[in-house]
Structure formats: C-alpha cells, structure tokens
Amino acid sequence: MTDPAQPAPAERNCPVCGRLFSLTTTEAPPFCSQRCKLIDLGRWLDEGYGLPAVPDPDADEEPEDLLS
C-alpha cells in the first residue's frame, strides 16, 4: 500500500501517447503536451470514452417514452 503523505512521482507516462514526461515541466498535466490533452478531450466529446451505466429495474418509464 502506498503512503498518502508521499508526493506523486515527478515523472510519468502520458495516458494518450505513452511518452515519459516530467509533471513539473509540462504545461498540460496530466498529459505530456497540449496536443495529447486535446486528443483526450476529443475522445470524450466523440464518446470514445464513457462511464458504465446499470439500468434501473424499478424505473417506470423507458427513456424513449420521456422524449414523446
């Protein structure tokens, strides 16, 4: 188990491109560059990423019914 009092590592891999970079020198943490930051944003906006959803079995209405 890690000690919560320890600081985060100064170097890490970019979650987009995998490049090793320093958190103290990047202008776009937690990414290595502004380019990777924008690529990640684009993936969220294009719904490339998502959060899992569990349907509620007790729901009375289907989502399609709410639109009409």
C-alpha positions as CSV (number, residue, x, y, z in Angstrom):
1,M,0.0,0.0,0.0
2,T,1.3,3.5,-0.8
3,D,1.8,6.2,1.8
4,P,-0.7,9.1,1.1
5,A,1.9,11.5,2.6
6,Q,4.4,10.7,-0.2
7,P,4.3,13.1,-3.1
8,A,3.3,11.9,-6.5
9,P,6.2,10.8,-8.8
10,A,7.7,13.6,-10.8
11,E,7.8,11.6,-14.0
12,R,5.0,9.5,-15.5
13,N,3.8,8.2,-18.8
14,C,1.3,10.2,-20.8
15,P,-2.1,8.5,-20.9
16,V,-2.5,9.3,-24.6
17,C,0.8,8.6,-26.3
18,G,2.7,6.8,-23.5
19,R,5.7,9.1,-23.6
20,L,7.6,9.6,-20.3
21,F,7.5,13.2,-19.2
22,S,8.0,15.3,-16.1
23,L,5.0,16.7,-14.3
24,T,7.0,19.7,-13.1
25,T,7.7,20.9,-16.7
26,T,4.6,20.1,-18.7
27,E,2.1,22.8,-19.5
28,A,-0.8,20.3,-19.7
29,P,-0.8,17.9,-16.8
30,P,-1.6,15.0,-16.6
31,F,-0.6,15.0,-20.3
32,C,2.8,15.4,-21.9
33,S,1.6,18.2,-24.3
34,Q,-1.3,20.3,-25.2
35,R,-1.7,18.1,-28.3
36,C,-2.3,15.0,-26.1
37,K,-4.6,17.0,-23.9
38,L,-6.8,17.9,-26.9
39,I,-6.7,14.4,-28.3
40,D,-8.1,13.1,-24.9
41,L,-10.8,15.8,-24.9
42,G,-11.8,14.8,-28.5
43,R,-12.2,11.2,-27.4
44,W,-14.5,12.3,-24.6
45,L,-16.6,14.5,-26.9
46,D,-16.8,11.8,-29.6
47,E,-18.0,9.4,-26.9
48,G,-14.9,7.3,-27.3
49,Y,-14.8,7.1,-23.5
50,G,-17.8,6.5,-21.3
51,L,-18.9,5.6,-17.9
52,P,-20.7,2.3,-17.4
53,A,-24.4,2.5,-16.6
54,V,-26.5,0.0,-14.9
55,P,-30.2,0.1,-15.9
56,D,-32.6,0.7,-13.1
57,P,-35.1,-2.3,-13.0
58,D,-37.5,-0.2,-10.9
59,A,-37.8,2.6,-13.4
60,D,-41.4,3.1,-14.5
61,E,-40.7,4.7,-17.9
62,E,-38.3,3.9,-20.7
63,P,-36.1,6.7,-21.9
64,E,-37.8,6.8,-25.3
65,D,-41.2,7.5,-23.5
66,L,-39.7,10.6,-21.9
67,L,-39.0,12.1,-25.3
68,S,-42.5,12.0,-26.7
